Amino acid sequence: MFDHEPELFWDSTYAIVMSLMEHHPTRHPDDIGIAELEMLVEALPGFQDDPALVTEQLLLDILTVWYEEAT
C-alpha cells in the first residue's frame, strides 16, 4: 500500500493499472467493460484528471496494459 497515493492522470496508463491492481485485486480486465473501467479509474485515490478528457482509446490502452500485467 502506498503511504501517499500518486497523482493519476489519463495518460498515466501504467500508474493507473498498478493502482487498479492494488485497489481491485480480485478483478480481471477480461471482466470489465469500458464504462465500468472509466468509473473505476475516476474513483481511484489520487485520480486528478478531468473526466471529460477520457477517450475510448485511452481506456482500451489501460485495459491492454492491465491484461499484460495480470497474465
C-alpha positions in Angstrom: 0.0 0.0 0.0 1.3 3.4 -0.8 1.9 5.8 2.0 0.9 8.6 -0.3 -1.2 7.8 -3.4 0.4 9.1 -6.6 -1.4 11.7 -8.6 -3.0 9.9 -11.6 -3.9 11.4 -14.9 -5.5 9.8 -18.0 -2.1 9.5 -19.7 -0.5 7.8 -16.7 -1.5 4.4 -18.1 0.9 2.2 -16.1 0.4 4.0 -12.8 -3.4 3.7 -13.3 -3.0 0.0 -13.9 -0.8 -0.5 -10.8 -3.4 1.3 -8.7 -6.3 -0.7 -10.2 -4.5 -3.9 -9.4 -3.8 -2.7 -5.9 -7.3 -1.5 -5.1 -9.2 -4.2 -7.0 -7.1 -7.3 -6.6 -9.9 -9.7 -7.3 -10.9 -8.0 -10.6 -9.5 -9.0 -14.0 -9.6 -6.8 -17.1 -11.4 -9.5 -19.1 -14.4 -9.0 -16.9 -14.5 -5.2 -17.1 -16.2 -3.1 -19.8 -15.2 0.3 -20.9 -17.9 2.2 -18.9 -17.1 0.3 -15.7 -13.3 0.9 -16.3 -13.9 4.6 -16.6 -15.8 4.6 -13.2 -13.1 2.5 -11.5 -10.3 4.8 -12.7 -12.1 8.0 -11.7 -12.7 6.6 -8.3 -9.1 5.7 -7.7 -7.4 7.6 -4.8 -5.1 10.2 -6.4 -7.0 10.5 -9.7 -6.7 14.2 -10.6 -7.7 14.5 -14.3 -10.8 15.9 -15.9 -13.2 13.0 -16.6 -14.3 14.8 -19.8 -10.8 14.2 -21.3 -11.1 10.4 -21.4 -11.3 8.7 -24.8 -12.2 5.1 -25.7 -8.6 4.6 -26.9 -7.2 5.7 -23.5 -9.5 3.2 -21.8 -8.5 0.4 -24.2 -4.9 1.2 -23.6 -5.4 0.9 -19.9 -7.2 -2.4 -20.4 -4.4 -3.7 -22.6 -1.7 -2.9 -20.1 -3.8 -4.3 -17.2 -4.2 -7.5 -19.1 -0.5 -7.7 -19.9 0.4 -7.1 -16.2 -2.3 -9.6 -14.9 -1.2 -12.5 -17.1 
